[in-house]
Amino acid sequence: MTNAKYAFMSAYLKGAEAKIVTSEHIDRVSKTPNIQDVLEVIKDTDIGRYLEEAVIKTFDDS
C-alpha cells in the first residue's frame, strides 16, 4: 500500500480522517493549570471527544 492511490482509497473508505493530538495541542496543554482546561484544548480530537464523555476531575479518578 505504498501507492498514493491506495492511501487515498483507505482514507475514503474509513469515512473520516483521524483527529489526532498535534504538537500544537501539546504546547497548549503544557501551559494549562487543570484537567478541564486540557479537555478544552483537545476537544477537537478523537481522544478529546472520548474524554469529554468521561467523568474525570482529577488524575486519581482515571
C-alpha positions in Angstrom: 0.0 0.0 0.0 2.8 2.4 -0.7 0.9 3.9 -3.7 -0.9 7.2 -3.0 -4.0 5.9 -4.8 -4.3 3.2 -2.1 -3.7 5.6 0.7 -6.5 7.9 -0.6 -8.8 4.9 -1.0 -8.1 3.8 2.5 -8.9 7.2 3.9 -12.0 7.5 1.8 -13.3 4.1 2.9 -12.8 4.9 6.6 -15.2 7.8 6.1 -13.2 10.3 8.2 -9.7 11.4 9.0 -8.4 10.7 12.4 -8.4 13.8 14.6 -5.1 13.4 16.4 -3.3 15.3 19.1 -0.6 17.5 17.4 2.4 19.3 18.7 0.3 22.5 18.9 -2.1 20.7 21.3 0.9 19.5 23.4 2.3 23.1 23.6 -1.1 24.4 24.7 -1.7 21.6 27.2 1.7 22.1 28.8 0.6 25.6 29.8 -2.8 24.7 31.3 -3.3 24.6 35.0 -6.0 21.9 35.3 -7.7 19.0 33.6 -10.7 20.9 32.5 -8.5 23.3 30.5 -6.7 20.3 29.0 -10.0 18.9 27.8 -10.9 22.3 26.3 -7.6 22.3 24.3 -8.0 18.8 22.9 -11.8 18.8 22.5 -11.5 18.7 18.7 -9.5 15.4 18.7 -10.7 11.8 18.9 -9.3 11.4 22.4 -10.7 14.7 23.5 -14.2 13.7 22.4 -13.8 10.4 24.3 -12.6 12.1 27.5 -15.3 14.7 27.3 -17.8 11.9 27.9 -15.8 10.5 30.8 -16.3 12.0 34.3 -12.6 12.6 35.3 -12.0 15.5 37.6 -8.5 14.6 38.9 -5.7 12.2 37.8 -6.7 9.9 40.7 -10.2 9.4 39.1 -8.7 7.9 35.9 
